[in-house]
Amino acid sequence: MPVTGATGTPPPTSGPGDGSQGASAAVPPHGRAGRNLPAAIAVGVGLGAYVLLTLLFWRFGFVLLIALALALASVELHTALRRTGMLAAVVPIVVGSVAIAIGSYLAGRQSPAVFSTTSVLLAALALTVLACLVWRMPGGADGYVRDVAASMLIVGYVPLLGSFAALLLAPADGVSRTVTFLLVVVMNDTGGYVAGVLFGRHPMAPRISPKKSWEGFAGSVVFGTVAAVAMSVLGLDAPFWVGLVLGVTLVVVAPSGDLIESLVKRDLGIKDMSSFLPGHGGVMDRLDSLLVAAPVAWLIMYLLVPGG
């Protein structure tokens, strides 16, 4: 999946302790970036190739990747929450994550539609919530609300938001819509990183992510909006102003995904959600911006781009 969360800083350094180590700190074993760069590049290239090939030749393969990523991210968040004694119903959540993503996509692909995508999404979401409520019942009343709250957080944060990436792919021009969404988020991160490294001076959210800067945000606006306008005209056959709306909106929304996850990790006292992806951290660390941007991108394109 695309690397996210880089508004003004390299993504791997986000999380607790951003900017907290002084110049005298020891250099990490894999370099100053603190990660295994060859492994990070290999994972990024491999995932990028899979995304490209499935979007071009096998759409359902991309949906399977979405479902797998949402399931793994849900497990990561469940494991992190266990540090505070919150025990989410991870099995129903994983099953629901797969059902929500795949079911919504398949409903959107039906022509003529037997079930609307909205109906399928709501039904899968409702059944997942119900399963979580029932799953915890044998544990008794002690901690029931706490554990159910953990389940609802995961369901609402991961599979619900992430399912809109599958919905983006469902229409006839779904590949163009999905590429537009991914490209804008990637260029948002790229512009933020480049401008932040070169010009970053004024912290954007020092108490949450100290290395993010307003200069980096400006770079995100430029890169993300240019990408959105280009894809709107060349890929979606839509007016240029649709790209302006999409680009500016996603550039504002996407960084909040990284900041939200940073708050969660800081509250839980962890740096990365996991080490599942070598050189990148956890799956959730790569999805943070994509999760919050997906429903916004889907809504804008649904309303403003014909055929949605």
N, C-alpha and C positions, 0 to 999 in steps of 0.2 A: 504494500500500500504506500501511497505517497507519504513522505516525511512531513510532519506538521509541527506547528507550535514554534515558529522561528521568528516571531516579530522582533527583530533587532538582536537576536542571539541564536547561536546554534541550538537546535532542539534538544540534543542530549544533555545539555547543562541545566534544563529547566527542572523545577522541583525544589525541595527543601535545600537550603544552603546556597542558592544562587548568589554568586559573588561574595560568599562568606569567607573564602580562603584567601589568605594574603599571599604576597609574592614569595614568601619563604616556604610555602607548602610544597611538599614533595610532588614531583611530576608523576602522574599515574603511569602504570606499567605499559599502557598502550599509547602514550603520548599525552600532550597537554589537553586534548579533547576529552580525556578520561574514558575512552572507549576503544574497542578493537576496530580500527578503521578498515582493514581489509575485510573483516567479517561483516561490518556495517555496509560496505559497498556491495559485497556479494549478495547479502540479503535484499538490499534495495534493488539491485539489478534483476535478481530473480523474481521478486514480486512485481516489479515494473513490467517485465517481459510477460508474466502470466496475465496481468491486467490487460496489456495491449492485445495479446493473442486472443484472449477470451472475448474481449469487446469486439474484435474484428470477425472472429470465426465461431464463437460458441458463447452466446450471451448467458446461457444458464450456468456456465462455468464461473462467470463473474458473480452471479447471484450466490452460488455455492461458496465462493470466497467471502462474500458479505456475511452469509449465515455463519460460517466458521469463525470469522473475525469477531462477530457479535457474541457468539457463544464463549470464545476464549476470553474476550474482554469482560464478560459477565463473571466468569470464574475468577479472573484476576481481582475484580472489585470485591467479590465475595470473600476471597482470601484476605484482602487488605482489611475489610471491615471486621473480620474475625479477631483482629488485634485488639479491638475495643469490646469484644464480647458479643458482637452482633452476628447472629447466625442466620443468614438468608437461606431461602429454600432453593438451593443452587440447581437441583435436578429439574424441577419444573421451569426454572428460568432458562436453563440451557435448551430444553425442549421447546419452550415458547419462543426463544430467540430464533431458532431455525424455522419454526412454523410461521412466525410473523413475517420474516424476510421472504421465504420461498412462496408462502401463500399469497402475499400481496402482489408479488411479481406475476405469478401464474394467473391470478384474477385479472390483472391489467392486460395480459396477453390474449385473453379470450375475445373472440370476435365471431358472432355477437356476444356481448357480455352476459354470462349467466348470473354471476354475482359481481357486484361492484367492488372495486378495490377498497373503498371505504368500509363496506360491510365485512369483508374478509379481515381487514386490519383490526377493526374494532372487535370482531368475534375472537380472533386469535389473542388479542390483548386481554379481553375480558376473561377468557378461559385460563390464560396464564396467571392473572391476578387471583382468580378463584382457586386455582391449583396451589398457589403459594399460601393462601389463607388456610386451606385444608391441610396442606403438608405439615404445617407447624402445630396443628391441633394435638397430636399425641404427646407433645412436650409439655402440655399443661399451661396454666395461666401465668406462671412465673416467667417473665421476660417475653411474653407473647407479643405485646405491642412493639417492643424493641426489635424483635427479630422480623416481624412482619414489615415494620418500617424499613428495615434494611432491604428486604425483598422488593418493596415498592420503589425504593430509590434506584435499585439496579434495573428493574423493569422499565421505569420511566426514563432513565438516563441512557441506557445502552440499546436494547432491542427496539424500543419505540422510536427513538430519534434515528437510529441507524436504518430502520426499515424504509425510510424515505429514499435512501440510496438505491434500493431495489425498485421502488416506485418510479424513480427517474428513468430507469432502463426499460420500463414496460411499454411505452408508446412506440409507434413505428420508427420515430426518429430518436429513440431512447439512447442510442450510442452517442449521438451528438450532444444530447442533454447531459449525459453522464460525463463525457469528456470535458464539456464546458465547466461543469461543477468541479471536477478534479483539477483541471488546469487553473481555474481561478484561485482555488485554495492553495495549490502548489506555488503559483506565482505570488500570491499574497505572502507566503512564507519566505520565498526567495527574495522578494523586494525588501521585506522587513529585515532579513539577515544582512543583505548587502548594504542597505542604507544605515542600519544600526551599527555595523562594524566600521563603516567609513565615517559616519557623521554623528553617531549616537552620543548625546551629551545629557539629555534631560529624561530622567526615568519616567516611565508611563504609569507603573503601579509598583512603587518601591517596596510596599509591605507584602506584596504577593509574589512578584517576579522582578527582582531588582534590576536585571539586565535588559529588560524591555524598555525601549525608548520611544519618545514621540517622533524622533527622526526616522526610526525604523518603521513606525506606523505610516509615516508619509510615503516611504518607499513601498510599503504594502499597497497603499491606495493607488499609486501610479502603476505598478506592475499588475496588480489584480484587475484594475479597471481596463487597462489596455488589452489584457487577455480576454476579458469578458466582452468588450466591444468587438474584437476581432472574431471571436467565436459566434457572437450573435449574428454578425453580418455573413460570415463565411460558412458557418456550420449549421446555424439554426434558421437561416433565411428570415431573420427578424430585423426590425429597424435598429439603428445604432443606439438609440436611446434606451432600448431594452438592456443592452450591454452596460450602459452607464448605471442604470438602476441595479442590475444584478451585481456588477462589480463593486460599487460603493457599499451596497448592503452587505455582501459577503465579507468584504474587508473589515467592516465594523463588527460583524457577528463572529467570524472565524477566530480571532484572537481571544474572544471570551471563552471559547472552548478550552484553550490552553490554560487560561487563568482559573477557570472553574476546576479543572483537574489539579492545578497547582494548589488550590485551596484545600481540596480533598486530601492530597498527599501530605501537605503540611500539617493538617489536623490529625492525620493518622501517623505522622512521624516517619514517612518513607520517602525515598528519592525517586524510585521507579516502581510502577505497579508490579513488575516482575522482570525477569531476565530472559523471557521466552524468545525474543528476537535478538540474536547476537549483535552487539554494537548499537542497538536501538532501544533496549529496555523492554517494556511490555507491549502487548498489542494495544492496550488502552492508551499508552503513551503516544502511539502513532495515530490513534483514531480521534483524539480529543477535539481537534478543530473540525474534523470531518463530521462528527456526530451532530454538533450544533448547527453546522452550515447546511446539512442535507435537507432538513425540512424547509428551511428558508429558500434554498435554491429551488426545491420542488414547487413550492407555492408560487414563486415569482414566474417560473417558466410555465406552470399550469395556467396562470392567469394571463400572461402576456405573449406567450408563444403559441401559435395555432397548432392544434393536434395533440395538446396535452391532456 
